[in-house]
């Protein structure tokens, strides 16, 4: 991620999506008539929603992201002058 603030807020959005999918799966299983689903289709939709909840939950709880910018390293490189620009000797 190119922006440090986005890297800090990303887990909250991933966990929110996970909770909504889990809630949707529970609703589909408890009240299948609300979504006008017959018996095999409600289980399929609930399974898809649970899978999505697990996927988003894992993304939100995953601590190490290789694309995540470490703010301390960026500040250290800027202060040290190692911004990737070629140095002329």
Secondary structure in CASP SS format (residue, H / E / C, confidence):
PFRMAT SS
TARGET T0000
AUTHOR 0000-0000-0000
METHOD secondary structure of the structure
MODEL  1
X C 1.00
X C 1.00
X C 1.00
X H 1.00
X H 1.00
X H 1.00
X H 1.00
X H 1.00
X H 1.00
X H 1.00
X H 1.00
X H 1.00
X H 1.00
X H 1.00
X H 1.00
X H 1.00
X H 1.00
X H 1.00
X H 1.00
X H 1.00
X H 1.00
X H 1.00
X H 1.00
X H 1.00
X H 1.00
X H 1.00
X H 1.00
X H 1.00
X H 1.00
X H 1.00
X C 1.00
X H 1.00
X H 1.00
X H 1.00
X H 1.00
X C 1.00
X C 1.00
X C 1.00
X H 1.00
X H 1.00
X H 1.00
X H 1.00
X H 1.00
X H 1.00
X H 1.00
X H 1.00
X H 1.00
X H 1.00
X H 1.00
X H 1.00
X H 1.00
X H 1.00
X H 1.00
X H 1.00
X H 1.00
X H 1.00
X H 1.00
X H 1.00
X H 1.00
X H 1.00
X H 1.00
X C 1.00
X C 1.00
X C 1.00
X C 1.00
X C 1.00
X C 1.00
X C 1.00
X C 1.00
X C 1.00
X H 1.00
X H 1.00
X H 1.00
X H 1.00
X H 1.00
X H 1.00
X H 1.00
X H 1.00
X H 1.00
X H 1.00
X C 1.00
X C 1.00
X C 1.00
X C 1.00
X C 1.00
X C 1.00
X C 1.00
X C 1.00
X C 1.00
END
